[in-house]
Structures are given as C-alpha cells and as structure tokens.
C-alpha cells in the first residue's frame, strides 16, 4: 500500500519508532518511505491505537491534541484497509 505522509506524521512515526525500543523497525521504516506491506499494517495500527489509549486522551477520555494527531496518522495508514 502506498500513501503520502506530511512532515508532522513523519515526525510522529519517528517518535513512535524510537519509543518502541527497536521493535518493528522494518515496519516503521517502510511506512516512513511511503508504503507498507499488509503484514505490517496491523502491527502499526495496533501500536498507534495503544499509544492513543495510553497517551492520547485526557482524564475525561477526550482526545488531546496528541491524540488527534495519532488519529490522523491512523487514518492515513489504515485508509487502504477500509476502502
């Protein structure tokens, strides 16, 4: 699957890659280059969802700005799976 990321989404992915302590490096690198294999898509979507649940919502369970950024990133990566 091919897609285009803006600079903010690239920075967010790089942050998540670094935060993952080297896990799924191939998946992160491929998505940062603008494509992703189906086998990595679910992994990345799960990682983004986990980050959203742990860090992207406030005490009232509303998305923070960081959470909205994660949602936008997930939309871009997941778009090909749901269309």
PDB file of N, CA, C and O in Angstrom, chain B, residues numbered from 101:
ATOM      1  N   UNK B 101       0.834  -1.155   0.000  1.00  0.00           N
ATOM      2  CA  UNK B 101       0.000   0.000   0.000  1.00  0.00           C
ATOM      3  C   UNK B 101       0.899   1.245   0.000  1.00  0.00           C
ATOM      4  O   UNK B 101       1.873   1.325   0.749  1.00  0.00           O
ATOM      5  N   UNK B 102       0.559   2.187  -0.835  1.00  0.00           N
ATOM      6  CA  UNK B 102       1.318   3.435  -0.904  1.00  0.00           C
ATOM      7  C   UNK B 102       0.475   4.588  -0.391  1.00  0.00           C
ATOM      8  O   UNK B 102      -0.741   4.611  -0.581  1.00  0.00           O
ATOM      9  N   UNK B 103       1.120   5.541   0.258  1.00  0.00           N
ATOM     10  CA  UNK B 103       0.428   6.710   0.754  1.00  0.00           C
ATOM     11  C   UNK B 103       1.439   7.815   1.002  1.00  0.00           C
ATOM     12  O   UNK B 103       2.649   7.595   0.943  1.00  0.00           O
ATOM     13  N   UNK B 104       0.931   8.995   1.277  1.00  0.00           N
ATOM     14  CA  UNK B 104       1.783  10.151   1.490  1.00  0.00           C
ATOM     15  C   UNK B 104       1.590  10.672   2.914  1.00  0.00           C
ATOM     16  O   UNK B 104       0.463  10.854   3.374  1.00  0.00           O
ATOM     17  N   UNK B 105       2.699  10.906   3.598  1.00  0.00           N
ATOM     18  CA  UNK B 105       2.669  11.434   4.959  1.00  0.00           C
ATOM     19  C   UNK B 105       3.150  12.875   4.961  1.00  0.00           C
ATOM     20  O   UNK B 105       4.073  13.227   4.226  1.00  0.00           O
ATOM     21  N   UNK B 106       2.527  13.707   5.782  1.00  0.00           N
ATOM     22  CA  UNK B 106       3.046  15.062   5.935  1.00  0.00           C
ATOM     23  C   UNK B 106       4.201  15.047   6.943  1.00  0.00           C
ATOM     24  O   UNK B 106       4.476  14.012   7.551  1.00  0.00           O
ATOM     25  N   UNK B 107       4.864  16.165   7.120  1.00  0.00           N
ATOM     26  CA  UNK B 107       6.045  16.204   7.987  1.00  0.00           C
ATOM     27  C   UNK B 107       5.691  15.908   9.445  1.00  0.00           C
ATOM     28  O   UNK B 107       6.467  15.256  10.145  1.00  0.00           O
ATOM     29  N   UNK B 108       4.551  16.367   9.905  1.00  0.00           N
ATOM     30  CA  UNK B 108       4.124  16.095  11.277  1.00  0.00           C
ATOM     31  C   UNK B 108       3.896  14.599  11.493  1.00  0.00           C
ATOM     32  O   UNK B 108       4.267  14.055  12.534  1.00  0.00           O
ATOM     33  N   UNK B 109       3.289  13.940  10.516  1.00  0.00           N
ATOM     34  CA  UNK B 109       3.049  12.498  10.612  1.00  0.00           C
ATOM     35  C   UNK B 109       4.367  11.726  10.578  1.00  0.00           C
ATOM     36  O   UNK B 109       4.521  10.731  11.286  1.00  0.00           O
ATOM     37  N   UNK B 110       5.312  12.177   9.762  1.00  0.00           N
ATOM     38  CA  UNK B 110       6.637  11.543   9.728  1.00  0.00           C
ATOM     39  C   UNK B 110       7.346  11.669  11.073  1.00  0.00           C
ATOM     40  O   UNK B 110       7.951  10.712  11.556  1.00  0.00           O
ATOM     41  N   UNK B 111       7.269  12.850  11.671  1.00  0.00           N
ATOM     42  CA  UNK B 111       7.885  13.065  12.984  1.00  0.00           C
ATOM     43  C   UNK B 111       7.229  12.185  14.041  1.00  0.00           C
ATOM     44  O   UNK B 111       7.910  11.623  14.899  1.00  0.00           O
ATOM     45  N   UNK B 112       5.909  12.069  13.978  1.00  0.00           N
ATOM     46  CA  UNK B 112       5.188  11.243  14.934  1.00  0.00           C
ATOM     47  C   UNK B 112       5.581   9.772  14.781  1.00  0.00           C
ATOM     48  O   UNK B 112       5.790   9.079  15.777  1.00  0.00           O
ATOM     49  N   UNK B 113       5.680   9.300  13.556  1.00  0.00           N
ATOM     50  CA  UNK B 113       6.111   7.919  13.330  1.00  0.00           C
ATOM     51  C   UNK B 113       7.540   7.689  13.824  1.00  0.00           C
ATOM     52  O   UNK B 113       7.834   6.650  14.416  1.00  0.00           O
ATOM     53  N   UNK B 114       8.418   8.645  13.584  1.00  0.00           N
ATOM     54  CA  UNK B 114       9.796   8.518  14.056  1.00  0.00           C
ATOM     55  C   UNK B 114       9.821   8.468  15.584  1.00  0.00           C
ATOM     56  O   UNK B 114      10.584   7.696  16.165  1.00  0.00           O
ATOM     57  N   UNK B 115       9.000   9.277  16.230  1.00  0.00           N
ATOM     58  CA  UNK B 115       8.894   9.258  17.687  1.00  0.00           C
ATOM     59  C   UNK B 115       8.413   7.898  18.180  1.00  0.00           C
ATOM     60  O   UNK B 115       8.974   7.341  19.123  1.00  0.00           O
ATOM     61  N   UNK B 116       7.366   7.361  17.539  1.00  0.00           N
ATOM     62  CA  UNK B 116       6.836   6.052  17.934  1.00  0.00           C
ATOM     63  C   UNK B 116       7.860   4.947  17.679  1.00  0.00           C
ATOM     64  O   UNK B 116       7.977   4.012  18.471  1.00  0.00           O
ATOM     65  N   UNK B 117       8.595   5.051  16.586  1.00  0.00           N
ATOM     66  CA  UNK B 117       9.660   4.080  16.296  1.00  0.00           C
ATOM     67  C   UNK B 117      10.693   4.097  17.409  1.00  0.00           C
ATOM     68  O   UNK B 117      11.075   3.046  17.923  1.00  0.00           O
ATOM     69  N   UNK B 118      11.140   5.276  17.779  1.00  0.00           N
ATOM     70  CA  UNK B 118      12.147   5.396  18.831  1.00  0.00           C
ATOM     71  C   UNK B 118      11.609   4.903  20.178  1.00  0.00           C
ATOM     72  O   UNK B 118      12.341   4.302  20.964  1.00  0.00           O
ATOM     73  N   UNK B 119      10.356   5.158  20.429  1.00  0.00           N
ATOM     74  CA  UNK B 119       9.720   4.747  21.680  1.00  0.00           C
ATOM     75  C   UNK B 119       9.556   3.228  21.756  1.00  0.00           C
ATOM     76  O   UNK B 119       9.456   2.673  22.851  1.00  0.00           O
ATOM     77  N   UNK B 120       9.528   2.557  20.614  1.00  0.00           N
ATOM     78  CA  UNK B 120       9.292   1.113  20.585  1.00  0.00           C
ATOM     79  C   UNK B 120      10.549   0.294  20.859  1.00  0.00           C
ATOM     80  O   UNK B 120      10.514  -0.934  20.782  1.00  0.00           O
ATOM     81  N   UNK B 121      11.657   0.958  21.178  1.00  0.00           N
ATOM     82  CA  UNK B 121      12.903   0.271  21.537  1.00  0.00           C
ATOM     83  C   UNK B 121      13.379  -0.720  20.472  1.00  0.00           C
ATOM     84  O   UNK B 121      13.845  -1.814  20.790  1.00  0.00           O
ATOM     85  N   UNK B 122      13.258  -0.327  19.232  1.00  0.00           N
ATOM     86  CA  UNK B 122      13.782  -1.153  18.144  1.00  0.00           C
ATOM     87  C   UNK B 122      12.852  -2.238  17.639  1.00  0.00           C
ATOM     88  O   UNK B 122      13.199  -2.961  16.704  1.00  0.00           O
ATOM     89  N   UNK B 123      11.686  -2.365  18.234  1.00  0.00           N
ATOM     90  CA  UNK B 123      10.730  -3.359  17.740  1.00  0.00           C
ATOM     91  C   UNK B 123      10.084  -2.841  16.459  1.00  0.00           C
ATOM     92  O   UNK B 123       9.801  -1.649  16.337  1.00  0.00           O
ATOM     93  N   UNK B 124       9.858  -3.724  15.527  1.00  0.00           N
ATOM     94  CA  UNK B 124       9.148  -3.404  14.291  1.00  0.00           C
ATOM     95  C   UNK B 124       9.845  -2.338  13.456  1.00  0.00           C
ATOM     96  O   UNK B 124       9.181  -1.546  12.788  1.00  0.00           O
ATOM     97  N   UNK B 125      11.164  -2.308  13.484  1.00  0.00           N
ATOM     98  CA  UNK B 125      11.926  -1.302  12.736  1.00  0.00           C
ATOM     99  C   UNK B 125      11.584  -1.358  11.255  1.00  0.00           C
ATOM    100  O   UNK B 125      11.415  -0.316  10.622  1.00  0.00           O
ATOM    101  N   UNK B 126      11.480  -2.543  10.700  1.00  0.00           N
ATOM    102  CA  UNK B 126      11.179  -2.681   9.269  1.00  0.00           C
ATOM    103  C   UNK B 126       9.820  -2.062   8.954  1.00  0.00           C
ATOM    104  O   UNK B 126       9.667  -1.387   7.935  1.00  0.00           O
ATOM    105  N   UNK B 127       8.849  -2.284   9.808  1.00  0.00           N
ATOM    106  CA  UNK B 127       7.518  -1.717   9.586  1.00  0.00           C
ATOM    107  C   UNK B 127       7.564  -0.199   9.621  1.00  0.00           C
ATOM    108  O   UNK B 127       6.985   0.463   8.759  1.00  0.00           O
ATOM    109  N   UNK B 128       8.251   0.357  10.613  1.00  0.00           N
ATOM    110  CA  UNK B 128       8.347   1.809  10.712  1.00  0.00           C
ATOM    111  C   UNK B 128       9.105   2.399   9.530  1.00  0.00           C
ATOM    112  O   UNK B 128       8.688   3.409   8.962  1.00  0.00           O
ATOM    113  N   UNK B 129      10.204   1.779   9.164  1.00  0.00           N
ATOM    114  CA  UNK B 129      10.997   2.308   8.052  1.00  0.00           C
ATOM    115  C   UNK B 129      10.222   2.267   6.740  1.00  0.00           C
ATOM    116  O   UNK B 129      10.299   3.204   5.945  1.00  0.00           O
ATOM    117  N   UNK B 130       9.477   1.189   6.508  1.00  0.00           N
ATOM    118  CA  UNK B 130       8.728   1.106   5.254  1.00  0.00           C
ATOM    119  C   UNK B 130       7.631   2.155   5.204  1.00  0.00           C
ATOM    120  O   UNK B 130       7.417   2.767   4.158  1.00  0.00           O
ATOM    121  N   UNK B 131       6.932   2.378   6.309  1.00  0.00           N
ATOM    122  CA  UNK B 131       5.867   3.372   6.299  1.00  0.00           C
ATOM    123  C   UNK B 131       6.452   4.783   6.181  1.00  0.00           C
ATOM    124  O   UNK B 131       5.840   5.653   5.561  1.00  0.00           O
ATOM    125  N   UNK B 132       7.611   5.014   6.761  1.00  0.00           N
ATOM    126  CA  UNK B 132       8.253   6.329   6.623  1.00  0.00           C
ATOM    127  C   UNK B 132       8.680   6.589   5.182  1.00  0.00           C
ATOM    128  O   UNK B 132       8.852   7.741   4.786  1.00  0.00           O
ATOM    129  N   UNK B 133       8.853   5.524   4.395  1.00  0.00           N
ATOM    130  CA  UNK B 133       9.196   5.679   2.983  1.00  0.00           C
ATOM    131  C   UNK B 133       7.952   5.767   2.102  1.00  0.00           C
ATOM    132  O   UNK B 133       8.062   5.945   0.889  1.00  0.00           O
ATOM    133  N   UNK B 134       6.779   5.643   2.702  1.00  0.00           N
ATOM    134  CA  UNK B 134       5.542   5.860   1.962  1.00  0.00           C
ATOM    135  C   UNK B 134       4.815   4.620   1.494  1.00  0.00           C
ATOM    136  O   UNK B 134       3.876   4.714   0.703  1.00  0.00           O
ATOM    137  N   UNK B 135       5.232   3.458   1.970  1.00  0.00           N
ATOM    138  CA  UNK B 135       4.494   2.245   1.630  1.00  0.00           C
ATOM    139  C   UNK B 135       4.553   1.283   2.807  1.00  0.00           C
ATOM    140  O   UNK B 135       5.418   1.382   3.677  1.00  0.00           O
ATOM    141  N   UNK B 136       3.623   0.367   2.808  1.00  0.00           N
ATOM    142  CA  UNK B 136       3.610  -0.616   3.888  1.00  0.00           C
ATOM    143  C   UNK B 136       3.041  -1.919   3.378  1.00  0.00           C
ATOM    144  O   UNK B 136       2.069  -1.940   2.623  1.00  0.00           O
ATOM    145  N   UNK B 137       3.644  -2.977   3.789  1.00  0.00           N
ATOM    146  CA  UNK B 137       3.186  -4.317   3.459  1.00  0.00           C
ATOM    147  C   UNK B 137       2.008  -4.662   4.370  1.00  0.00           C
ATOM    148  O   UNK B 137       1.955  -4.215   5.516  1.00  0.00           O
ATOM    149  N   UNK B 138       1.080  -5.444   3.868  1.00  0.00           N
ATOM    150  CA  UNK B 138      -0.099  -5.825   4.656  1.00  0.00           C
ATOM    151  C   UNK B 138       0.272  -6.442   5.998  1.00  0.00           C
ATOM    152  O   UNK B 138      -0.413  -6.225   6.997  1.00  0.00           O
ATOM    153  N   UNK B 139       1.362  -7.215   6.021  1.00  0.00           N
ATOM    154  CA  UNK B 139       1.720  -7.905   7.263  1.00  0.00           C
ATOM    155  C   UNK B 139       2.146  -6.940   8.369  1.00  0.00           C
ATOM    156  O   UNK B 139       2.087  -7.291   9.547  1.00  0.00           O
ATOM    157  N   UNK B 140       2.573  -5.731   8.006  1.00  0.00           N
ATOM    158  CA  UNK B 140       2.977  -4.744   8.999  1.00  0.00           C
ATOM    159  C   UNK B 140       1.869  -3.751   9.336  1.00  0.00           C
ATOM    160  O   UNK B 140       1.931  -3.069  10.359  1.00  0.00           O
ATOM    161  N   UNK B 141       0.872  -3.671   8.490  1.00  0.00           N
ATOM    162  CA  UNK B 141      -0.172  -2.679   8.690  1.00  0.00           C
ATOM    163  C   UNK B 141      -0.898  -2.889  10.017  1.00  0.00           C
ATOM    164  O   UNK B 141      -1.100  -1.937  10.771  1.00  0.00           O
ATOM    165  N   UNK B 142      -1.285  -4.111  10.301  1.00  0.00           N
ATOM    166  CA  UNK B 142      -1.996  -4.386  11.551  1.00  0.00           C
ATOM    167  C   UNK B 142      -1.118  -4.090  12.757  1.00  0.00           C
ATOM    168  O   UNK B 142      -1.600  -3.580  13.768  1.00  0.00           O
ATOM    169  N   UNK B 143       0.163  -4.406  12.654  1.00  0.00           N
ATOM    170  CA  UNK B 143       1.094  -4.141  13.750  1.00  0.00           C
ATOM    171  C   UNK B 143       1.155  -2.652  14.043  1.00  0.00           C
ATOM    172  O   UNK B 143       1.028  -2.241  15.196  1.00  0.00           O
ATOM    173  N   UNK B 144       1.349  -1.836  13.004  1.00  0.00           N
ATOM    174  CA  UNK B 144       1.440  -0.398  13.202  1.00  0.00           C
ATOM    175  C   UNK B 144       0.119   0.191  13.687  1.00  0.00           C
ATOM    176  O   UNK B 144       0.110   1.062  14.557  1.00  0.00           O
ATOM    177  N   UNK B 145      -0.978  -0.273  13.138  1.00  0.00           N
ATOM    178  CA  UNK B 145      -2.283   0.228  13.596  1.00  0.00           C
ATOM    179  C   UNK B 145      -2.486  -0.088  15.075  1.00  0.00           C
ATOM    180  O   UNK B 145      -2.999   0.745  15.823  1.00  0.00           O
ATOM    181  N   UNK B 146      -2.091  -1.274  15.495  1.00  0.00           N
ATOM    182  CA  UNK B 146      -2.216  -1.629  16.912  1.00  0.00           C
ATOM    183  C   UNK B 146      -1.321  -0.767  17.794  1.00  0.00           C
ATOM    184  O   UNK B 146      -1.737  -0.332  18.867  1.00  0.00           O
ATOM    185  N   UNK B 147      -0.095  -0.521  17.345  1.00  0.00           N
ATOM    186  CA  UNK B 147       0.820   0.325  18.124  1.00  0.00           C
ATOM    187  C   UNK B 147       0.280   1.749  18.252  1.00  0.00           C
ATOM    188  O   UNK B 147       0.346   2.346  19.327  1.00  0.00           O
ATOM    189  N   UNK B 148      -0.249   2.287  17.167  1.00  0.00           N
ATOM    190  CA  UNK B 148      -0.813   3.640  17.209  1.00  0.00           C
ATOM    191  C   UNK B 148      -2.034   3.671  18.124  1.00  0.00           C
ATOM    192  O   UNK B 148      -2.203   4.613  18.899  1.00  0.00           O
ATOM    193  N   UNK B 149      -2.880   2.658  18.042  1.00  0.00           N
ATOM    194  CA  UNK B 149      -4.053   2.587  18.925  1.00  0.00           C
ATOM    195  C   UNK B 149      -3.645   2.506  20.392  1.00  0.00           C
ATOM    196  O   UNK B 149      -4.239   3.172  21.241  1.00  0.00           O
ATOM    197  N   UNK B 150      -2.636   1.695  20.693  1.00  0.00           N
ATOM    198  CA  UNK B 150      -2.155   1.582  22.072  1.00  0.00           C
ATOM    199  C   UNK B 150      -1.626   2.926  22.574  1.00  0.00           C
ATOM    200  O   UNK B 150      -1.919   3.336  23.697  1.00  0.00           O
ATOM    201  N   UNK B 151      -0.851   3.602  21.737  1.00  0.00           N
ATOM    202  CA  UNK B 151      -0.320   4.910  22.119  1.00  0.00           C
ATOM    203  C   UNK B 151      -1.459   5.887  22.365  1.00  0.00           C
ATOM    204  O   UNK B 151      -1.410   6.673  23.310  1.00  0.00           O
ATOM    205  N   UNK B 152      -2.476   5.844  21.528  1.00  0.00           N
ATOM    206  CA  UNK B 152      -3.632   6.722  21.706  1.00  0.00           C
ATOM    207  C   UNK B 152      -4.301   6.469  23.055  1.00  0.00           C
ATOM    208  O   UNK B 152      -4.611   7.409  23.786  1.00  0.00           O
ATOM    209  N   UNK B 153      -4.520   5.209  23.377  1.00  0.00           N
ATOM    210  CA  UNK B 153      -5.208   4.882  24.629  1.00  0.00           C
ATOM    211  C   UNK B 153      -4.380   5.237  25.859  1.00  0.00           C
ATOM    212  O   UNK B 153      -4.941   5.621  26.885  1.00  0.00           O
ATOM    213  N   UNK B 154      -3.072   5.117  25.778  1.00  0.00           N
ATOM    214  CA  UNK B 154      -2.201   5.389  26.924  1.00  0.00           C
ATOM    215  C   UNK B 154      -1.838   6.872  27.065  1.00  0.00           C
ATOM    216  O   UNK B 154      -1.700   7.376  28.180  1.00  0.00           O
ATOM    217  N   UNK B 155      -1.685   7.564  25.939  1.00  0.00           N
ATOM    218  CA  UNK B 155      -1.142   8.922  25.993  1.00  0.00           C
ATOM    219  C   UNK B 155      -1.978   9.976  25.270  1.00  0.00           C
ATOM    220  O   UNK B 155      -1.700  11.170  25.386  1.00  0.00           O
ATOM    221  N   UNK B 156      -2.995   9.548  24.527  1.00  0.00           N
ATOM    222  CA  UNK B 156      -3.692  10.481  23.654  1.00  0.00           C
ATOM    223  C   UNK B 156      -5.044  10.966  24.123  1.00  0.00           C
ATOM    224  O   UNK B 156      -5.749  11.654  23.385  1.00  0.00           O
ATOM    225  N   UNK B 157      -5.418  10.613  25.351  1.00  0.00           N
ATOM    226  CA  UNK B 157      -6.705  11.074  25.868  1.00  0.00           C
ATOM    227  C   UNK B 157      -6.500  11.711  27.240  1.00  0.00           C
ATOM    228  O   UNK B 157      -5.557  11.393  27.964  1.00  0.00           O
ATOM    229  N   UNK B 158      -7.403  12.611  27.569  1.00  0.00           N
ATOM    230  CA  UNK B 158      -7.305  13.285  28.865  1.00  0.00           C
ATOM    231  C   UNK B 158      -8.113  12.528  29.918  1.00  0.00           C
ATOM    232  O   UNK B 158      -8.638  11.447  29.650  1.00  0.00           O
ATOM    233  N   UNK B 159      -8.209  13.103  31.111  1.00  0.00           N
ATOM    234  CA  UNK B 159      -8.890  12.433  32.225  1.00  0.00           C
ATOM    235  C   UNK B 159     -10.385  12.247  31.975  1.00  0.00           C
ATOM    236  O   UNK B 159     -11.024  11.441  32.651  1.00  0.00           O
ATOM    237  N   UNK B 160     -10.954  12.983  31.010  1.00  0.00           N
ATOM    238  CA  UNK B 160     -12.368  12.831  30.651  1.00  0.00           C
ATOM    239  C   UNK B 160     -12.548  11.951  29.421  1.00  0.00           C
ATOM    240  O   UNK B 160     -13.632  11.887  28.842  1.00  0.00           O
ATOM    241  N   UNK B 161     -11.481  11.281  29.035  1.00  0.00           N
ATOM    242  CA  UNK B 161     -11.470  10.383  27.883  1.00  0.00           C
ATOM    243  C   UNK B 161     -11.736  11.096  26.565  1.00  0.00           C
ATOM    244  O   UNK B 161     -12.248  10.505  25.615  1.00  0.00           O
ATOM    245  N   UNK B 162     -11.383  12.360  26.524  1.00  0.00           N
ATOM    246  CA  UNK B 162     -11.454  13.142  25.287  1.00  0.00           C
ATOM    247  C   UNK B 162     -10.054  13.174  24.676  1.00  0.00           C
ATOM    248  O   UNK B 162      -9.064  13.217  25.406  1.00  0.00           O
ATOM    249  N   UNK B 163      -9.962  13.154  23.345  1.00  0.00           N
ATOM    250  CA  UNK B 163      -8.630  13.187  22.726  1.00  0.00           C
ATOM    251  C   UNK B 163      -7.928  14.522  22.954  1.00  0.00           C
ATOM    252  O   UNK B 163      -8.527  15.591  22.836  1.00  0.00           O
ATOM    253  N   UNK B 164      -6.657  14.430  23.278  1.00  0.00           N
ATOM    254  CA  UNK B 164      -5.806  15.611  23.371  1.00  0.00           C
ATOM    255  C   UNK B 164      -5.333  15.952  21.952  1.00  0.00           C
ATOM    256  O   UNK B 164      -5.657  15.246  20.998  1.00  0.00           O
ATOM    257  N   UNK B 165      -4.573  17.028  21.825  1.00  0.00           N
ATOM    258  CA  UNK B 165      -4.015  17.347  20.501  1.00  0.00           C
ATOM    259  C   UNK B 165      -3.127  16.197  20.014  1.00  0.00           C
ATOM    260  O   UNK B 165      -3.162  15.835  18.838  1.00  0.00           O
ATOM    261  N   UNK B 166      -2.343  15.634  20.910  1.00  0.00           N
ATOM    262  CA  UNK B 166      -1.506  14.486  20.560  1.00  0.00           C
ATOM    263  C   UNK B 166      -2.383  13.323  20.099  1.00  0.00           C
ATOM    264  O   UNK B 166      -2.054  12.638  19.130  1.00  0.00           O
ATOM    265  N   UNK B 167      -3.486  13.106  20.788  1.00  0.00           N
ATOM    266  CA  UNK B 167      -4.419  12.049  20.401  1.00  0.00           C
ATOM    267  C   UNK B 167      -5.024  12.288  19.025  1.00  0.00           C
ATOM    268  O   UNK B 167      -5.189  11.354  18.240  1.00  0.00           O
ATOM    269  N   UNK B 168      -5.353  13.542  18.735  1.00  0.00           N
ATOM    270  CA  UNK B 168      -5.897  13.860  17.406  1.00  0.00           C
ATOM    271  C   UNK B 168      -4.833  13.642  16.332  1.00  0.00           C
ATOM    272  O   UNK B 168      -5.148  13.203  15.226  1.00  0.00           O
ATOM    273  N   UNK B 169      -3.591  13.942  16.650  1.00  0.00           N
ATOM    274  CA  UNK B 169      -2.511  13.684  15.697  1.00  0.00           C
ATOM    275  C   UNK B 169      -2.364  12.183  15.443  1.00  0.00           C
ATOM    276  O   UNK B 169      -2.150  11.758  14.307  1.00  0.00           O
ATOM    277  N   UNK B 170      -2.478  11.391  16.501  1.00  0.00           N
ATOM    278  CA  UNK B 170      -2.416   9.936  16.345  1.00  0.00           C
ATOM    279  C   UNK B 170      -3.588   9.434  15.500  1.00  0.00           C
ATOM    280  O   UNK B 170      -3.408   8.570  14.642  1.00  0.00           O
ATOM    281  N   UNK B 171      -4.775   9.968  15.739  1.00  0.00           N
ATOM    282  CA  UNK B 171      -5.942   9.579  14.945  1.00  0.00           C
ATOM    283  C   UNK B 171      -5.733   9.895  13.469  1.00  0.00           C
ATOM    284  O   UNK B 171      -6.079   9.092  12.603  1.00  0.00           O
ATOM    285  N   UNK B 172      -5.169  11.062  13.184  1.00  0.00           N
ATOM    286  CA  UNK B 172      -4.892  11.433  11.792  1.00  0.00           C
ATOM    287  C   UNK B 172      -3.893  10.498  11.141  1.00  0.00           C
ATOM    288  O   UNK B 172      -4.051  10.114   9.982  1.00  0.00           O
ATOM    289  N   UNK B 173      -2.865  10.133  11.890  1.00  0.00           N
ATOM    290  CA  UNK B 173      -1.869   9.195  11.374  1.00  0.00           C
ATOM    291  C   UNK B 173      -2.509   7.836  11.113  1.00  0.00           C
ATOM    292  O   UNK B 173      -2.262   7.215  10.079  1.00  0.00           O
ATOM    293  N   UNK B 174      -3.312   7.387  12.032  1.00  0.00           N
ATOM    294  CA  UNK B 174      -4.001   6.107  11.861  1.00  0.00           C
ATOM    295  C   UNK B 174      -4.913   6.141  10.641  1.00  0.00           C
ATOM    296  O   UNK B 174      -4.982   5.166   9.894  1.00  0.00           O
ATOM    297  N   UNK B 175      -5.602   7.236  10.435  1.00  0.00           N
ATOM    298  CA  UNK B 175      -6.470   7.367   9.260  1.00  0.00           C
ATOM    299  C   UNK B 175      -5.683   7.185   7.968  1.00  0.00           C
ATOM    300  O   UNK B 175      -6.129   6.484   7.060  1.00  0.00           O
ATOM    301  N   UNK B 176      -4.523   7.811   7.887  1.00  0.00           N
ATOM    302  CA  UNK B 176      -3.715   7.715   6.665  1.00  0.00           C
ATOM    303  C   UNK B 176      -3.226   6.288   6.443  1.00  0.00           C
ATOM    304  O   UNK B 176      -3.316   5.761   5.334  1.00  0.00           O
ATOM    305  N   UNK B 177      -2.714   5.670   7.492  1.00  0.00           N
ATOM    306  CA  UNK B 177      -2.155   4.324   7.350  1.00  0.00           C
ATOM    307  C   UNK B 177      -3.252   3.303   7.111  1.00  0.00           C
ATOM    308  O   UNK B 177      -3.076   2.379   6.318  1.00  0.00           O
ATOM    309  N   UNK B 178      -4.363   3.457   7.777  1.00  0.00           N
ATOM    310  CA  UNK B 178      -5.442   2.475   7.725  1.00  0.00           C
ATOM    311  C   UNK B 178      -6.380   2.663   6.537  1.00  0.00           C
ATOM    312  O   UNK B 178      -7.183   1.779   6.238  1.00  0.00           O
ATOM    313  N   UNK B 179      -6.287   3.799   5.860  1.00  0.00           N
ATOM    314  CA  UNK B 179      -7.234   4.140   4.785  1.00  0.00           C
ATOM    315  C   UNK B 179      -7.359   3.033   3.736  1.00  0.00           C
ATOM    316  O   UNK B 179      -8.468   2.722   3.301  1.00  0.00           O
ATOM    317  N   UNK B 180      -6.265   2.451   3.336  1.00  0.00           N
ATOM    318  CA  UNK B 180      -6.315   1.434   2.286  1.00  0.00           C
ATOM    319  C   UNK B 180      -7.000   0.152   2.747  1.00  0.00           C
ATOM    320  O   UNK B 180      -7.554  -0.582   1.929  1.00  0.00           O
ATOM    321  N   UNK B 181      -6.967  -0.121   4.046  1.00  0.00           N
ATOM    322  CA  UNK B 181      -7.633  -1.316   4.556  1.00  0.00           C
ATOM    323  C   UNK B 181      -9.138  -1.162   4.612  1.00  0.00           C
ATOM    324  O   UNK B 181      -9.869  -2.143   4.483  1.00  0.00           O
ATOM    325  N   UNK B 182      -9.606   0.056   4.803  1.00  0.00           N
ATOM    326  CA  UNK B 182     -11.051   0.245   4.993  1.00  0.00           C
ATOM    327  C   UNK B 182     -11.755   0.756   3.736  1.00  0.00           C
ATOM    328  O   UNK B 182     -12.974   0.928   3.736  1.00  0.00           O
ATOM    329  N   UNK B 183     -11.005   0.996   2.679  1.00  0.00           N
ATOM    330  CA  UNK B 183     -11.672   1.482   1.458  1.00  0.00           C
ATOM    331  C   UNK B 183     -11.908   0.363   0.475  1.00  0.00           C
ATOM    332  O   UNK B 183     -12.458   0.594  -0.603  1.00  0.00           O
TER     333      UNK B 183
END
